[in-house]
Amino acid sequence: MMPKLSRRALLPLAVLCFPVAAAAQESTLDTGDNAFMLICSALVLLMTGPGLALFYGGLVRKKNILTTMMQSFAMMALMTVIWAIYGYSLAFAPGNDFIGGFDYLFMNGVGQEPQEGSTISHYTFMVFQLMFAIITPALITGAFAERMKFSGMLLFMTLWVTVVYFPLAHMVWGGGFMGGDGILPCLDFAGGTVVHASSGVSALVVAIYLGKRNGFPREAMKPHNLPLAFIGACLLWVGWFGFNAGSELAADGLAAAAFVNTHFAAAAAVIGWLVVEWMRDGKPSILGGITGAVAGLVAITPASGFVGPMDSLIIGFIAGAFCYYTVAVVKAKLGYDDSLDAFGVHGVGGTLGAILTGVFARESVAGATGLLEGNSQQFINNTLGVLFTWVFAAIATIIILKVVDAIVGLRVEPSAEEGGLDIAEHGEEAYQL
């Protein structure tokens, strides 16, 4: 059976399939839904700044905190401008199976009125999607923390969202081939493939391409301020309610289900991570707890509007334990320097969540079924969808890295890395004696 889609997916599909009717027929704007979505948009922005900025900033050495936080903050500015000029159009305007068209360039045709099939304004839908376009590239910065040029980072991110994120958003949510009516319909409620798998895999590619930080792994590169990272993680947890519940695009029962599932999965992931860490290392750490919470939030993202609360506990626990193993064991064995574990948490957690969505999806939640309810095809679709995301994002990222490296360079000089990027790149220090 055709899975029931969230309103997030149905909105651009309505415009894609019935552009004339959508323009001519008026829909009723629900002020409650619109207010809810504006709040959710603000919560998702909170996830990048201050949430991710504090989380990542606290995890680096003190000589690099300003640079790390500035990278998240820069995404808030740069991605907004790109989104307004052409990004939103490429992601959500009517187009083909792989990329949107040019109907919404420079915000043309984007206004206060609701689109067909929606109870929120076009502006509200657009700005909610913008917040996803902001945080997704910001997640990648954790992989190359403490060693990339600011200029190289800006150019890389500009090309990455253009070549990777906008097409993936269109393929899954904008009427493309991985959407509900596409040839490979995948269930991705809030971004397991579009956001986390894509950014996580790209993060791994960047980390390997740049090489290890000077002294890694011989020198201890411990977080300089765990309380800051703790505050950032808690802000991410709170902001994630807007991320997942808001993806229903309405203040209804399914949004409440996504809210509950988000919270349950994060809590279970904390326990999953700490249990394994405690057994292996002898002590449960605060760093492990907050990282586990983020892993659970990542894993439940694609499933949040398709599964039940008990399913969320299982998904979260598995994600916490599995991501711990990737970060603590796999990374050490393979020897790559993913500075803040962007791949270990987002790439692995997003992939795991996307596959498990195809396992646990319940007809009673949103009309979509998974493997446990006899729909093996959905499990296959989600697995193939995330595999496509890996390959597409990895190949595109390698090409982008080579282009950027040839134009402005990517890695800072050894002396700048030794003295810290705060001084070398921005001429500032976070802490004064």
C-alpha positions as MATLAB code, in Angstrom:
seq = 'MMPKLSRRALLPLAVLCFPVAAAAQESTLDTGDNAFMLICSALVLLMTGPGLALFYGGLVRKKNILTTMMQSFAMMALMTVIWAIYGYSLAFAPGNDFIGGFDYLFMNGVGQEPQEGSTISHYTFMVFQLMFAIITPALITGAFAERMKFSGMLLFMTLWVTVVYFPLAHMVWGGGFMGGDGILPCLDFAGGTVVHASSGVSALVVAIYLGKRNGFPREAMKPHNLPLAFIGACLLWVGWFGFNAGSELAADGLAAAAFVNTHFAAAAAVIGWLVVEWMRDGKPSILGGITGAVAGLVAITPASGFVGPMDSLIIGFIAGAFCYYTVAVVKAKLGYDDSLDAFGVHGVGGTLGAILTGVFARESVAGATGLLEGNSQQFINNTLGVLFTWVFAAIATIIILKVVDAIVGLRVEPSAEEGGLDIAEHGEEAYQL';
ca = [
       0.000    0.000    0.000;
       1.089    3.581   -0.532;
       2.382    4.955    2.785;
       0.675    7.952    4.260;
       2.958   10.960    4.085;
       3.334   13.819    6.497;
       2.056   17.211    5.414;
       5.693   18.212    4.954;
       5.881   15.882    1.970;
       2.363   16.500    0.670;
       2.734   20.269    0.452;
       5.376   20.446   -2.299;
       3.795   17.471   -4.052;
       0.501   19.328   -4.330;
       2.218   22.220   -6.042;
       4.227   19.878   -8.248;
       1.226   17.874   -9.461;
      -1.384   20.623   -9.556;
       0.398   23.968   -9.978;
      -2.521   25.740  -11.653;
      -5.123   24.505   -9.206;
      -2.851   25.282   -6.253;
      -2.454   28.843   -7.420;
      -6.122   29.329   -8.128;
      -7.695   27.575   -5.167;
      -7.462   29.256   -1.796;
      -6.690   27.262    1.334;
      -7.532   28.344    4.848;
      -4.657   29.443    7.022;
      -4.938   28.003   10.518;
      -3.437   30.495   12.956;
      -2.755   27.767   15.509;
      -0.815   25.617   13.036;
       1.006   28.663   11.734;
       2.004   29.797   15.227;
       3.145   26.283   16.106;
       5.328   26.118   13.003;
       6.895   29.525   13.617;
       7.833   28.351   17.124;
       9.230   25.113   15.701;
      11.282   27.125   13.213;
      12.787   29.132   16.049;
      13.537   25.922   17.971;
      15.405   24.456   15.007;
      17.460   27.638   14.684;
      18.218   27.321   18.406;
      19.790   23.961   17.613;
      22.537   25.592   15.544;
      23.116   28.689   17.626;
      23.568   28.342   20.543;
      22.995   24.555   20.694;
      25.504   23.106   18.232;
      27.891   26.044   18.686;
      28.165   25.390   22.426;
      28.214   21.614   22.031;
      31.014   21.629   19.485;
      32.750   24.622   21.075;
      33.047   22.924   24.441;
      34.488   19.773   22.884;
      37.499   21.372   21.193;
      40.668   22.718   22.807;
      40.403   26.222   24.227;
      42.553   27.734   21.474;
      39.895   26.774   18.889;
      36.562   27.463   20.591;
      35.818   30.768   18.850;
      36.613   29.325   15.433;
      34.394   26.332   16.076;
      31.478   28.427   17.299;
      31.960   30.893   14.446;
      31.556   28.091   11.923;
      28.050   27.329   13.239;
      27.196   31.022   13.432;
      28.440   31.611    9.883;
      26.084   28.910    8.621;
      23.156   30.848   10.097;
      24.072   33.817    7.910;
      25.475   32.212    4.766;
      22.792   29.554    4.335;
      20.014   32.094    4.823;
      21.267   34.238    1.955;
      21.807   31.236   -0.321;
      18.356   29.867    0.560;
      16.686   33.174   -0.279;
      18.439   33.538   -3.619;
      18.200   30.021   -5.044;
      18.355   27.270   -2.414;
      14.667   27.075   -1.578;
      13.787   26.956   -5.249;
      16.206   24.115   -6.006;
      14.892   22.138   -3.056;
      11.139   22.709   -3.251;
      10.068   24.298   -6.526;
       8.472   21.980   -9.107;
      11.223   20.213  -11.017;
      12.305   16.704  -11.954;
      13.162   13.602   -9.925;
      16.516   15.010   -8.803;
      16.341   18.796   -8.472;
      13.777   21.563   -8.213;
      13.217   24.297  -10.763;
      13.569   28.072  -10.710;
      10.051   29.140   -9.783;
      11.056   30.432   -6.339;
      14.323   32.179   -7.226;
      14.808   35.341   -5.153;
      11.661   34.389   -3.167;
       9.482   34.870   -6.231;
       6.025   33.424   -5.569;
       6.646   32.973   -1.837;
       4.154   34.904    0.277;
       1.740   34.948    3.183;
      -0.966   32.795    1.633;
      -1.061   29.047    2.365;
      -0.357   26.617   -0.409;
      -2.768   23.926   -1.483;
      -2.997   21.164    1.103;
      -1.513   23.241    3.904;
      -2.777   25.304    6.805;
       0.417   27.355    7.188;
       1.683   30.212    5.066;
       4.234   29.697    2.332;
       6.589   31.972    4.258;
       6.298   29.710    7.298;
       6.980   26.536    5.335;
       9.930   28.183    3.618;
      11.555   29.444    6.827;
      11.052   26.115    8.610;
      12.883   24.347    5.803;
      15.590   27.009    5.922;
      16.482   26.035    9.485;
      17.220   22.500    8.288;
      19.443   23.889    5.543;
      21.346   25.838    8.203;
      22.080   23.047   10.659;
      22.880   20.306    8.144;
      26.171   21.768    6.867;
      26.977   22.989   10.383;
      27.010   19.365   11.532;
      29.885   18.623    9.150;
      32.138   21.172   10.870;
      32.611   18.758   13.766;
      34.657   16.441   11.555;
      37.245   19.012   10.505;
      37.338   21.042   13.727;
      40.690   22.641   14.568;
      42.264   22.401   11.128;
      40.276   23.973    8.243;
      40.607   27.487    6.888;
      37.598   29.729    7.397;
      37.691   30.776    3.726;
      37.870   27.161    2.599;
      35.017   26.254    4.915;
      32.761   28.958    3.466;
      33.380   27.935   -0.127;
      33.077   24.240    0.659;
      29.748   24.710    2.441;
      28.359   26.871   -0.356;
      29.120   24.197   -2.927;
      28.061   21.338   -0.646;
      24.541   22.575    0.029;
      24.117   23.386   -3.649;
      25.322   20.041   -4.961;
      24.324   17.681   -2.121;
      21.718   19.080    0.272;
      19.316   20.869   -2.072;
      19.032   17.893   -4.456;
      18.551   15.423   -1.588;
      15.873   17.605    0.002;
      14.072   17.674   -3.337;
      14.473   13.947   -3.940;
      12.897   13.051   -0.583;
      10.585   15.942    0.349;
      10.155   17.991   -2.805;
       8.555   15.516   -5.186;
      11.675   13.635   -6.282;
      12.274    9.953   -6.823;
      12.629    9.050   -3.116;
       9.385   10.793   -2.154;
       5.982    9.204   -1.586;
       5.098    9.092   -5.288;
       8.626    8.405   -6.524;
      10.141    5.229   -7.896;
      11.901    4.539   -4.576;
       9.504    5.805   -1.880;
      11.406    6.131    1.406;
      10.077    7.023    4.830;
      12.035    9.974    6.208;
       9.888   12.056    8.510;
      12.409   14.711    9.494;
      15.771   14.048    7.879;
      17.535   10.764    8.585;
      18.851   10.617    5.028;
      18.514   14.248    3.941;
      20.171   15.722    7.024;
      22.134   13.193    9.058;
      23.322   10.465    6.695;
      24.333   13.022    4.075;
      26.214   15.296    6.473;
      27.727   12.401    8.421;
      29.137   10.604    5.398;
      30.413   13.875    3.968;
      32.022   14.591    7.344;
      33.949   11.333    7.160;
      35.150   12.133    3.651;
      36.337   15.577    4.740;
      38.135   14.196    7.793;
      40.007   11.632    5.710;
      40.806   14.131    2.945;
      42.226   16.735    5.359;
      44.182   14.214    7.372;
      44.689   14.035   11.105;
      45.248   16.969   13.384;
      48.906   17.530   14.252;
      49.732   15.212   17.123;
      46.660   13.005   16.776;
      46.357   10.417   18.257;
      49.620   10.621   20.224;
      48.598   13.758   22.109;
      45.497   13.913   24.269;
      42.985   16.320   22.701;
      40.390   16.428   25.437;
      37.379   18.772   25.540;
      38.379   22.003   27.229;
      34.941   22.840   28.688;
      32.476   20.029   29.243;
      29.906   22.271   30.972;
      29.571   24.271   27.728;
      29.161   21.062   25.751;
      26.566   19.881   28.286;
      24.533   23.082   27.875;
      24.778   22.771   24.104;
      23.571   19.178   24.166;
      20.585   20.104   26.345;
      19.682   22.909   23.933;
      19.901   20.422   21.061;
      17.544   18.084   22.903;
      14.993   20.861   23.420;
      15.361   22.217   19.899;
      14.883   18.753   18.432;
      11.207   18.868   19.396;
      10.788   21.590   16.793;
      12.910   19.599   14.357;
      10.796   16.432   14.530;
       7.349   17.482   15.755;
       7.407   20.453   13.390;
       7.942   18.162   10.415;
       4.235   17.297   10.559;
       3.577   20.952    9.590;
       0.539   21.087   11.858;
      -0.229   21.126   15.588;
      -2.054   17.792   15.536;
      -1.858   14.327   17.047;
       0.944   13.131   14.784;
       3.065   16.105   15.832;
       2.476   15.051   19.439;
       3.513   11.490   18.578;
       6.730   12.739   16.984;
       7.385   14.883   20.063;
       6.978   11.898   22.408;
       9.064    9.595   20.217;
      11.849   12.164   20.076;
      12.052   12.414   23.850;
      11.821    8.684   24.473;
      14.547    7.827   21.971;
      16.966   10.400   23.374;
      16.471    9.100   26.909;
      16.941    5.470   25.872;
      20.062    6.342   23.883;
      21.665    7.937   26.941;
      21.142    4.678   28.796;
      22.320    2.584   25.848;
      25.547    4.562   25.481;
      26.300    4.675   29.213;
      25.628    0.972   29.791;
      28.124   -0.053   27.126;
      30.643    2.604   28.167;
      30.355    1.617   31.831;
      30.876   -2.042   31.007;
      33.846   -1.373   28.723;
      35.609    1.544   30.443;
      34.517    1.134   34.042;
      32.866    4.551   34.388;
      29.894    6.368   32.829;
      31.026    9.777   31.564;
      29.130   13.032   31.114;
      30.648   13.266   27.629;
      29.253    9.833   26.860;
      25.836   10.733   28.215;
      25.395   13.876   26.149;
      26.811   12.260   23.020;
      24.458    9.336   23.489;
      21.503   11.702   23.732;
      22.427   13.292   20.402;
      22.824    9.836   18.838;
      19.304    8.924   19.929;
      17.893   12.165   18.607;
      19.597   11.551   15.271;
      18.363    7.968   14.972;
      14.728    8.737   15.776;
      14.554   11.654   13.333;
      13.458    9.674   10.242;
      11.168    7.431   12.307;
       9.597    9.998   14.633;
       6.311   10.261   12.741;
       6.019    6.591   11.802;
       6.660    4.530   14.960;
       5.247    4.103   18.449;
       6.758    5.099   21.810;
       8.050    1.607   22.637;
       9.660    1.393   19.209;
      11.368    4.686   19.966;
      12.875    3.284   23.151;
      14.316    0.371   21.182;
      15.648    2.584   18.377;
      17.221    4.967   20.879;
      18.895    2.243   22.938;
      20.324    0.552   19.844;
      21.589    3.887   18.519;
      23.305    4.775   21.797;
      25.122    1.458   22.001;
      25.974    1.252   18.296;
      27.236    4.839   17.999;
      29.387    4.334   21.106;
      31.008    1.343   19.440;
      31.668    3.362   16.280;
      33.206    6.257   18.190;
      35.197    4.268   20.761;
      36.253    1.218   18.757;
      35.826    1.597   14.999;
      37.405    5.059   14.791;
      40.462    3.906   16.729;
      40.888    0.801   14.602;
      40.558    2.626   11.279;
      42.608    5.616   12.438;
      40.632    8.497   10.900;
      40.388   11.805   12.804;
      36.715   12.723   12.972;
      37.401   15.430   15.548;
      33.973   15.655   17.196;
      32.485   12.414   15.863;
      30.197   13.910   13.250;
      30.322   10.651   11.311;
      30.135    8.379   14.345;
      26.982   10.091   15.605;
      25.233   11.621   12.590;
      26.404    9.382    9.767;
      26.006    6.134   11.686;
      22.998    7.257   13.736;
      21.187    8.642   10.700;
      21.850    5.490    8.683;
      20.729    3.251   11.514;
      17.592    5.340   12.057;
      16.656    5.296    8.380;
      16.969    1.505    8.186;
      15.094    0.947   11.457;
      12.291    3.198   10.217;
      11.730    0.605    7.524;
      11.564   -2.017   10.260;
       9.345   -0.404   12.897;
       6.930    1.791   10.899;
       3.379    1.233   12.223;
       0.183    1.582   10.236;
      -1.585    2.772   13.386;
       0.718    5.813   13.630;
       0.705    7.306   10.129;
      -0.610    4.632    7.795;
       2.831    3.361    6.772;
       4.033   -0.150    7.538;
       7.489   -1.610    7.967;
       9.139   -4.992    8.097;
       7.577   -5.984   11.425;
       4.106   -5.539    9.933;
       4.919   -7.528    6.823;
       6.084   -4.750    4.491;
       9.560   -5.927    3.526;
       9.525   -3.613    0.505;
       9.594   -0.548    2.746;
      12.616   -1.921    4.568;
      14.324   -2.495    1.218;
      13.400    0.998   -0.001;
      14.758    2.696    3.090;
      17.961    0.666    2.963;
      18.483    1.459   -0.711;
      17.623    5.105   -0.088;
      20.260    5.531    2.587;
      22.781    3.616    0.464;
      22.134    5.997   -2.425;
      22.614    8.916   -0.028;
      25.992    7.550    1.085;
      27.287    7.104   -2.442;
      25.913   10.371   -3.781;
      27.130   12.473   -0.839;
      30.568   10.823   -0.722;
      31.336   11.225   -4.427;
      30.052   14.799   -4.543;
      32.018   15.735   -1.429;
      35.287   14.398   -2.834;
      34.853   16.458   -5.986;
      33.926   19.588   -4.039;
      36.956   19.195   -1.762;
      39.323   18.985   -4.710;
      37.786   22.083   -6.294;
      37.957   24.125   -3.097;
      41.480   22.955   -2.325;
      42.600   24.090   -5.770;
      40.946   27.517   -5.445;
      41.549   28.714   -1.872;
      43.051   25.761   -0.031;
      41.506   23.844    2.836;
      43.942   23.210    5.659;
      45.583   25.891    7.772;
      49.346   26.112    8.056;
      50.994   23.940   10.755;
      51.997   27.038   12.712;
      48.393   28.275   12.745;
      47.175   24.895   13.896;
      49.757   24.822   16.666;
      48.945   28.316   17.918;
      45.207   27.883   17.539;
      42.746   28.948   14.886;
      41.116   31.583   17.082;
      44.185   33.812   16.733;
      45.260   32.680   13.271;
      41.868   32.921   11.573;
      40.008   35.561   13.586;
      42.578   37.438   15.682;
      40.689   36.853   18.918;
      40.979   34.837   22.113;
      38.103   33.336   24.059;
      39.722   33.540   27.472;
      41.675   36.409   28.960;
      43.948   36.018   31.993;
];
